[in-house]
Amino acid sequence: MQKWIHYPLRAGESSAQAHADLPAAGPYEREVGREGFFGPASHVHHRHPPTAWSGWEGPLRPRAYDLCRVADDGQGPWDAVELIGNAHCRLRMWTCSTAMTQLFRNGDGDDLLFVHEGEGELFCDYGHLGYRAGDYLLIPRSTMWRLEPAAPSRLLLIEAVNGAYRLPERGLLGAHALFDPAVLAVPEIDDRFRAQQTEEVWQVVIRRRGALSTVTYPFNPLDAVGWHGDLSVCRLAWRDIRPLNSHRYHLPPSAHTTFVADRFVVCTFVPRPLETDPGALHLPFFHNNDDFDELIFYHAGSFVSRDNIHPGMLTLHPCGFTHGPHPAAWRAAGSRSATDEVAVMIDARDALEPAAMLAAAEWSGYVDSWREVRA
């Protein structure tokens, strides 16, 4: 067990409560914290925005990519090119336009699919399950599956390499906070599933240690007649997530954790009312997240703390980079009563490395998007 050194001290002009009642002389609060908002932290009050730099040199810089400019069609998820990742987490985009003619089985780790666009059906070892835009599909390691899209389906694939997804500990909130496990949908052995159990030749593409193998069957191996147990594919819709709110305190991103893996977490930002207390911050605070890289995929709406970001974009805020709201978002903080954003965030303990192919889709001016002098 780690035992952090704790010494809650105060110096100069500061607030007694983080993210609220900031001193007039230092209205820009920056949180310097450890362990992704769970460890010790200090809150430094600045005269100027911590992101109001006038220049930037060197490799440590924020990145923004327009994934709408990245080609991601392929016969199956095995064709999806890794966009960014590390030894424990890999991120890909894949557009499935027609029914998969082969099954896929990932022996390298669990897959979490977020449906950015489209709708259709998933067939797997456990049965049949429908999906639509805004759904997560959690597929345990080595599960056989395929998709039949009713409309071209664009999916964000988040792989927990050699790992598994779990639900976060909810502590004092209880087991039903954020979403009740009862909203998790699982596949069914129904007529649609039984109808696809033909005696035709089917192939299974298996990925293990990054290499592909193909196994041929003289029948469809998705031929289960039933099952029992506590391991399965499941579906979670962002619409079923009920975010934590505090009208007097801006909650950190960790409050929106949806899934936990071995070296990263997946959070979901969904529409919610903004804080109403006049002394509380109404948008994300400036912060250093010095133990994690932060990756955000924008699915829908306008992100409350960003400017010139549209659905389908991906931003990377590397460990050690101070970040926070854009100038326009800061100015508009008091004029909005609620957010309309839907976004998927990954906080990774190990550095995330963008693929070279992403350079063609990068917004090179992202690092300068904070460069506005604000009163």
Secondary structure, DSSP 8 states (H G I E B T S, - for coil): -----------SS--SSTTBS--TT--EEEEEESTTTTS-EEEEEESS-TT--S---SS---EEEEGGGS--B-SSGGG--EEEE-SSEEEEEEEE-S--SSEEEESSEEEEEEEEEEEEEEEETTEEEEEETTEEEEE-TT-EEEEEEEEEEEEEEEEEET---B----GGG-TTSBS-GGG-B--B--HHHHHT--SS-EEEEEEETTEEEEEEESS-S---S---SS---EEEEGGG-B----TTS---GGGGEEEE-SSEEEEEE---B----TTB-SS--EEEETT-EEEEEEEES--TT-SS--TTEEEEE-TT--B---HHHHHTGGG-SB---EEEEEEESS--EE-GGGGGGB-GGGGGTT-----
